[in-house]
Amino acid sequence: RAGALVHRPAAGGACGVLRGPTVIVRRGLGETVVGPPLTDLPGNLRHAQNFFTKGSSSYGEFKQQCVSLRLFAFGGVTVGCVLALFIDPPKSSYWCRWSPTSLPSFLKSMFFGKAPPLFLTEPSNHKTDVAAMVKNIVQPKLGAEEEEAPKATSNNKKFKVCVCGGAGGIGQPLSM
């Protein structure tokens, strides 16, 4: 009987006049569901094809054609973007690390073992004679002459090497 307060029949007939809160609650926006549901792909495909082949005779038909076309356009754009990423992936280190193609190796390392660490875990045992390396690089001919025939004079020239680094920028050359 709650509807009796909202909807009273008119005196002359069966049609009623809307009064009270019903006038505010009922909105005529035209948002009723018309056409096949989104899960009905053949029905939506028919409406999407009609968008290109047949004109629409009403706004409702045009709207249904647009809704059906939107379903396939979204799928097509998504498949196109994914395909473009697999054919020509970005060259960034972020993409190389987090792309879907690195997922199998990540899962393998997670379950079957780990790669060796990136940084050293113990001191290195290599010994390098830096002075001999610099002598071979800077004075290869002078070093060879000294070994072949020692000079009789005591006026041997000794060279000093000064290595100057750049100001910290990328690609700054070293000067010697």
Sequence and secondary structure as in RCSB ss.txt:
>XXXX:A:sequence
RAGALVHRPAAGGACGVLRGPTVIVRRGLGETVVGPPLTDLPGNLRHAQNFFTKGSSSYGEFKQQCVSLRLFAFG
GVTVGCVLALFIDPPKSSYWCRWSPTSLPSFLKSMFFGKAPPLFLTEPSNHKTDVAAMVKNIVQPKLGAEEEEAP
KATSNNKKFKVCVCGGAGGIGQPLSM
>XXXX:A:secstr
 HHHHHEEE SSSS EEE THHHHH         S  TT HHHHHHHHHHHHHS  SSHHHHHHHHHHHHHHHHH
HHHHHHHHHHHHS    HHHHHHSGGGHHHHHHHHHH     SS SS       HHHHHHHHH HHHHHHHHHS 
 SSS         B  SS TT   B 
